[in-house]
Amino acid sequence: MASLERGLDVLEYIAARRSPCSLDHISAALSIPRTSCYRILKTLHAKGYIQLAETIGREQKWELTYKLCIFADLIEEEMSLRTLARPFMKELADAVDLFVQLGIISNNKVLYIDDVKRSKVLRVYAPKWSYLELHACAAGLAMAAYLPQNQLEEIIREEGLARKTSKTITSEAELYAVLEEVRKRGYSIDDEYYANGIKCVAAPIFNYSGKCVAAVGVTGHSDEFAELERIIEKVQECADKISRRMHFGGHAVSRQLS
């Protein structure tokens, strides 16, 4: 833990200086032993976070690379997604009177990054910034259907298909069959896969390049889905509107896949 903290301290120091820094300078400024500081710099260099800016005699000076921009871009993309999706999520919530959630894939699971709640109490609910397994929720199935096969296989291998209820998908064969149906229909249904008495419908969201980057869905008690076809239609409309705002190619996803 101490070495990790020191490594982050070095990154922050170089960033704050906004100019190349030498080993001796960093070591003295952060009170890190010279040999330890040297190892940290070499590790950061090997991982691509810093690069050699200049060498003056025997003194080497280091600067940040653009690798950290990758993380900044991911955060910016997530924030942009939440901002543009929000009005359509509110519209969906008003139309169906169900909880609305926006999810992405993070750490091999669904991470809910935004939601629109309602005044009614829901017995089981995954709040914003919580994780759920891909195979056990509608948002996860909606996104898993468009993952590369090798990535999906790796997630199954690492995370497994844990049973949550008697209806949870627990076999790979069943999962692949369900994902094929999701691709054909353009939406997914969680019929009490995660919790008894709780049902969800979700649809994928695509960006300008046609990549599935998120899913939007609704959650409620199972008896609130009497008008299932109408709910599915509204969820797909919401996903299509968000996809078009992300400059996805023109036609509604459900119509492309039908």
Contacts in CASP RR format, 6 or more apart in sequence:
PFRMAT RR
TARGET T0000
AUTHOR 0000-0000-0000
METHOD contacts of the structure
MODEL  1
MASLERGLDVLEYIAARRSPCSLDHISAALSIPRTSCYRILKTLHAKGYI
QLAETIGREQKWELTYKLCIFADLIEEEMSLRTLARPFMKELADAVDLFV
QLGIISNNKVLYIDDVKRSKVLRVYAPKWSYLELHACAAGLAMAAYLPQN
QLEEIIREEGLARKTSKTITSEAELYAVLEEVRKRGYSIDDEYYANGIKC
VAAPIFNYSGKCVAAVGVTGHSDEFAELERIIEKVQECADKISRRMHFGG
HAVSRQLS
3 36 0 8 1.000
3 40 0 8 1.000
6 30 0 8 1.000
6 32 0 8 1.000
6 36 0 8 1.000
6 37 0 8 1.000
6 40 0 8 1.000
7 40 0 8 1.000
7 43 0 8 1.000
7 44 0 8 1.000
9 30 0 8 1.000
9 32 0 8 1.000
10 26 0 8 1.000
10 30 0 8 1.000
10 32 0 8 1.000
10 37 0 8 1.000
10 40 0 8 1.000
10 41 0 8 1.000
10 44 0 8 1.000
11 44 0 8 1.000
11 49 0 8 1.000
11 50 0 8 1.000
11 64 0 8 1.000
11 68 0 8 1.000
13 21 0 8 1.000
13 26 0 8 1.000
13 29 0 8 1.000
13 30 0 8 1.000
14 21 0 8 1.000
14 26 0 8 1.000
14 50 0 8 1.000
14 62 0 8 1.000
14 63 0 8 1.000
14 64 0 8 1.000
15 64 0 8 1.000
19 63 0 8 1.000
20 53 0 8 1.000
20 54 0 8 1.000
20 61 0 8 1.000
20 62 0 8 1.000
20 63 0 8 1.000
21 61 0 8 1.000
21 62 0 8 1.000
21 63 0 8 1.000
22 59 0 8 1.000
22 60 0 8 1.000
22 61 0 8 1.000
22 62 0 8 1.000
23 34 0 8 1.000
23 37 0 8 1.000
23 38 0 8 1.000
23 41 0 8 1.000
23 59 0 8 1.000
23 60 0 8 1.000
23 62 0 8 1.000
24 34 0 8 1.000
24 59 0 8 1.000
26 32 0 8 1.000
26 37 0 8 1.000
26 41 0 8 1.000
26 62 0 8 1.000
27 33 0 8 1.000
27 34 0 8 1.000
27 37 0 8 1.000
30 37 0 8 1.000
32 40 0 8 1.000
41 50 0 8 1.000
41 62 0 8 1.000
44 50 0 8 1.000
44 62 0 8 1.000
45 51 0 8 1.000
45 52 0 8 1.000
45 62 0 8 1.000
47 67 0 8 1.000
48 65 0 8 1.000
48 67 0 8 1.000
49 64 0 8 1.000
49 65 0 8 1.000
49 67 0 8 1.000
49 68 0 8 1.000
50 62 0 8 1.000
50 63 0 8 1.000
50 64 0 8 1.000
50 65 0 8 1.000
51 62 0 8 1.000
51 63 0 8 1.000
51 64 0 8 1.000
51 65 0 8 1.000
52 60 0 8 1.000
52 61 0 8 1.000
52 62 0 8 1.000
53 61 0 8 1.000
53 62 0 8 1.000
53 63 0 8 1.000
54 60 0 8 1.000
54 61 0 8 1.000
55 61 0 8 1.000
77 213 0 8 1.000
78 104 0 8 1.000
78 113 0 8 1.000
81 102 0 8 1.000
81 104 0 8 1.000
81 113 0 8 1.000
81 205 0 8 1.000
81 213 0 8 1.000
81 214 0 8 1.000
81 242 0 8 1.000
81 246 0 8 1.000
82 102 0 8 1.000
82 113 0 8 1.000
82 114 0 8 1.000
84 242 0 8 1.000
84 245 0 8 1.000
84 246 0 8 1.000
85 102 0 8 1.000
85 114 0 8 1.000
85 205 0 8 1.000
85 214 0 8 1.000
85 216 0 8 1.000
85 242 0 8 1.000
85 245 0 8 1.000
86 114 0 8 1.000
86 116 0 8 1.000
88 216 0 8 1.000
88 238 0 8 1.000
88 241 0 8 1.000
88 242 0 8 1.000
88 245 0 8 1.000
89 100 0 8 1.000
89 102 0 8 1.000
89 114 0 8 1.000
89 115 0 8 1.000
89 116 0 8 1.000
89 216 0 8 1.000
89 238 0 8 1.000
90 100 0 8 1.000
90 116 0 8 1.000
91 238 0 8 1.000
92 100 0 8 1.000
92 116 0 8 1.000
92 216 0 8 1.000
92 217 0 8 1.000
92 218 0 8 1.000
92 234 0 8 1.000
92 235 0 8 1.000
92 237 0 8 1.000
92 238 0 8 1.000
93 99 0 8 1.000
93 100 0 8 1.000
93 116 0 8 1.000
93 118 0 8 1.000
93 218 0 8 1.000
95 234 0 8 1.000
96 218 0 8 1.000
96 230 0 8 1.000
96 231 0 8 1.000
96 234 0 8 1.000
96 235 0 8 1.000
97 118 0 8 1.000
97 120 0 8 1.000
97 224 0 8 1.000
98 118 0 8 1.000
98 218 0 8 1.000
98 219 0 8 1.000
98 220 0 8 1.000
98 224 0 8 1.000
98 231 0 8 1.000
99 115 0 8 1.000
99 116 0 8 1.000
99 117 0 8 1.000
99 118 0 8 1.000
99 122 0 8 1.000
99 125 0 8 1.000
99 218 0 8 1.000
99 219 0 8 1.000
99 220 0 8 1.000
100 115 0 8 1.000
100 116 0 8 1.000
100 216 0 8 1.000
100 217 0 8 1.000
100 218 0 8 1.000
100 219 0 8 1.000
100 238 0 8 1.000
101 112 0 8 1.000
101 114 0 8 1.000
101 115 0 8 1.000
101 126 0 8 1.000
101 128 0 8 1.000
101 139 0 8 1.000
101 216 0 8 1.000
101 217 0 8 1.000
101 218 0 8 1.000
101 219 0 8 1.000
102 112 0 8 1.000
102 113 0 8 1.000
102 114 0 8 1.000
102 115 0 8 1.000
102 214 0 8 1.000
102 215 0 8 1.000
102 216 0 8 1.000
102 217 0 8 1.000
103 110 0 8 1.000
103 111 0 8 1.000
103 112 0 8 1.000
103 113 0 8 1.000
103 114 0 8 1.000
103 139 0 8 1.000
103 143 0 8 1.000
103 214 0 8 1.000
103 215 0 8 1.000
103 216 0 8 1.000
104 110 0 8 1.000
104 111 0 8 1.000
104 113 0 8 1.000
104 143 0 8 1.000
104 213 0 8 1.000
104 214 0 8 1.000
104 215 0 8 1.000
105 111 0 8 1.000
105 134 0 8 1.000
105 140 0 8 1.000
105 143 0 8 1.000
105 147 0 8 1.000
106 131 0 8 1.000
107 131 0 8 1.000
108 134 0 8 1.000
108 155 0 8 1.000
108 158 0 8 1.000
108 159 0 8 1.000
109 131 0 8 1.000
109 132 0 8 1.000
109 133 0 8 1.000
109 134 0 8 1.000
109 159 0 8 1.000
110 131 0 8 1.000
110 132 0 8 1.000
110 133 0 8 1.000
110 134 0 8 1.000
110 137 0 8 1.000
110 139 0 8 1.000
110 140 0 8 1.000
110 143 0 8 1.000
110 215 0 8 1.000
111 129 0 8 1.000
111 130 0 8 1.000
111 131 0 8 1.000
112 126 0 8 1.000
112 127 0 8 1.000
112 128 0 8 1.000
112 129 0 8 1.000
112 130 0 8 1.000
112 131 0 8 1.000
112 132 0 8 1.000
112 139 0 8 1.000
113 128 0 8 1.000
113 129 0 8 1.000
113 214 0 8 1.000
114 128 0 8 1.000
115 127 0 8 1.000
115 128 0 8 1.000
122 198 0 8 1.000
122 219 0 8 1.000
122 220 0 8 1.000
122 221 0 8 1.000
123 195 0 8 1.000
123 197 0 8 1.000
123 198 0 8 1.000
123 221 0 8 1.000
124 194 0 8 1.000
124 195 0 8 1.000
124 197 0 8 1.000
124 198 0 8 1.000
125 219 0 8 1.000
126 132 0 8 1.000
126 137 0 8 1.000
126 219 0 8 1.000
132 139 0 8 1.000
132 140 0 8 1.000
132 194 0 8 1.000
133 140 0 8 1.000
133 159 0 8 1.000
133 162 0 8 1.000
133 164 0 8 1.000
133 194 0 8 1.000
134 140 0 8 1.000
134 141 0 8 1.000
134 143 0 8 1.000
134 144 0 8 1.000
134 155 0 8 1.000
134 159 0 8 1.000
135 141 0 8 1.000
135 144 0 8 1.000
135 156 0 8 1.000
135 160 0 8 1.000
135 161 0 8 1.000
135 168 0 8 1.000
135 169 0 8 1.000
135 175 0 8 1.000
135 193 0 8 1.000
136 162 0 8 1.000
136 164 0 8 1.000
136 168 0 8 1.000
136 169 0 8 1.000
136 190 0 8 1.000
136 193 0 8 1.000
136 194 0 8 1.000
137 190 0 8 1.000
137 193 0 8 1.000
137 194 0 8 1.000
137 200 0 8 1.000
137 202 0 8 1.000
138 188 0 8 1.000
138 189 0 8 1.000
138 190 0 8 1.000
138 200 0 8 1.000
138 201 0 8 1.000
138 202 0 8 1.000
138 215 0 8 1.000
138 217 0 8 1.000
138 219 0 8 1.000
139 188 0 8 1.000
139 200 0 8 1.000
139 202 0 8 1.000
139 215 0 8 1.000
139 216 0 8 1.000
139 217 0 8 1.000
140 188 0 8 1.000
140 202 0 8 1.000
140 215 0 8 1.000
141 178 0 8 1.000
141 179 0 8 1.000
141 182 0 8 1.000
141 188 0 8 1.000
141 190 0 8 1.000
141 202 0 8 1.000
142 182 0 8 1.000
142 186 0 8 1.000
142 187 0 8 1.000
142 188 0 8 1.000
142 202 0 8 1.000
142 203 0 8 1.000
142 204 0 8 1.000
142 212 0 8 1.000
142 215 0 8 1.000
142 217 0 8 1.000
143 204 0 8 1.000
143 212 0 8 1.000
143 214 0 8 1.000
143 215 0 8 1.000
144 152 0 8 1.000
144 155 0 8 1.000
144 175 0 8 1.000
144 179 0 8 1.000
144 182 0 8 1.000
145 179 0 8 1.000
145 180 0 8 1.000
145 182 0 8 1.000
145 183 0 8 1.000
145 188 0 8 1.000
145 204 0 8 1.000
145 212 0 8 1.000
146 183 0 8 1.000
146 204 0 8 1.000
146 211 0 8 1.000
146 212 0 8 1.000
147 155 0 8 1.000
147 212 0 8 1.000
152 179 0 8 1.000
156 172 0 8 1.000
156 175 0 8 1.000
161 168 0 8 1.000
161 169 0 8 1.000
161 170 0 8 1.000
161 171 0 8 1.000
161 172 0 8 1.000
161 175 0 8 1.000
162 168 0 8 1.000
162 170 0 8 1.000
163 170 0 8 1.000
164 193 0 8 1.000
164 194 0 8 1.000
164 195 0 8 1.000
165 192 0 8 1.000
165 193 0 8 1.000
165 194 0 8 1.000
165 195 0 8 1.000
165 196 0 8 1.000
167 191 0 8 1.000
167 192 0 8 1.000
167 193 0 8 1.000
168 193 0 8 1.000
168 194 0 8 1.000
169 175 0 8 1.000
169 178 0 8 1.000
169 193 0 8 1.000
178 188 0 8 1.000
182 188 0 8 1.000
183 257 0 8 1.000
184 257 0 8 1.000
184 258 0 8 1.000
185 254 0 8 1.000
185 257 0 8 1.000
185 258 0 8 1.000
186 203 0 8 1.000
186 204 0 8 1.000
186 236 0 8 1.000
186 253 0 8 1.000
186 254 0 8 1.000
186 257 0 8 1.000
186 258 0 8 1.000
187 201 0 8 1.000
187 202 0 8 1.000
187 203 0 8 1.000
187 232 0 8 1.000
187 235 0 8 1.000
187 236 0 8 1.000
187 239 0 8 1.000
187 254 0 8 1.000
188 201 0 8 1.000
188 202 0 8 1.000
188 203 0 8 1.000
188 215 0 8 1.000
189 199 0 8 1.000
189 200 0 8 1.000
189 201 0 8 1.000
189 232 0 8 1.000
190 198 0 8 1.000
190 199 0 8 1.000
190 200 0 8 1.000
190 201 0 8 1.000
190 202 0 8 1.000
191 199 0 8 1.000
191 222 0 8 1.000
192 198 0 8 1.000
192 199 0 8 1.000
192 222 0 8 1.000
194 200 0 8 1.000
197 221 0 8 1.000
197 222 0 8 1.000
198 219 0 8 1.000
198 220 0 8 1.000
198 221 0 8 1.000
198 222 0 8 1.000
199 219 0 8 1.000
199 220 0 8 1.000
199 221 0 8 1.000
199 222 0 8 1.000
199 224 0 8 1.000
199 225 0 8 1.000
200 217 0 8 1.000
200 218 0 8 1.000
200 219 0 8 1.000
200 220 0 8 1.000
201 217 0 8 1.000
201 218 0 8 1.000
201 225 0 8 1.000
201 228 0 8 1.000
201 231 0 8 1.000
201 232 0 8 1.000
201 235 0 8 1.000
202 215 0 8 1.000
202 216 0 8 1.000
202 217 0 8 1.000
202 218 0 8 1.000
202 235 0 8 1.000
203 215 0 8 1.000
203 216 0 8 1.000
203 217 0 8 1.000
203 235 0 8 1.000
203 236 0 8 1.000
203 238 0 8 1.000
203 239 0 8 1.000
203 240 0 8 1.000
203 253 0 8 1.000
203 254 0 8 1.000
204 212 0 8 1.000
204 214 0 8 1.000
204 215 0 8 1.000
204 239 0 8 1.000
204 253 0 8 1.000
205 212 0 8 1.000
205 213 0 8 1.000
205 214 0 8 1.000
205 215 0 8 1.000
205 216 0 8 1.000
205 239 0 8 1.000
205 242 0 8 1.000
205 243 0 8 1.000
205 246 0 8 1.000
206 212 0 8 1.000
206 213 0 8 1.000
206 243 0 8 1.000
206 246 0 8 1.000
206 248 0 8 1.000
206 249 0 8 1.000
206 253 0 8 1.000
207 213 0 8 1.000
207 243 0 8 1.000
207 246 0 8 1.000
207 247 0 8 1.000
207 248 0 8 1.000
208 246 0 8 1.000
208 247 0 8 1.000
208 248 0 8 1.000
208 249 0 8 1.000
210 248 0 8 1.000
210 249 0 8 1.000
213 246 0 8 1.000
214 242 0 8 1.000
215 239 0 8 1.000
216 235 0 8 1.000
216 238 0 8 1.000
216 239 0 8 1.000
216 242 0 8 1.000
217 235 0 8 1.000
217 238 0 8 1.000
217 239 0 8 1.000
218 231 0 8 1.000
218 234 0 8 1.000
218 235 0 8 1.000
225 231 0 8 1.000
236 252 0 8 1.000
236 253 0 8 1.000
236 254 0 8 1.000
237 252 0 8 1.000
239 253 0 8 1.000
240 252 0 8 1.000
240 253 0 8 1.000
240 254 0 8 1.000
243 249 0 8 1.000
243 253 0 8 1.000
244 250 0 8 1.000
END
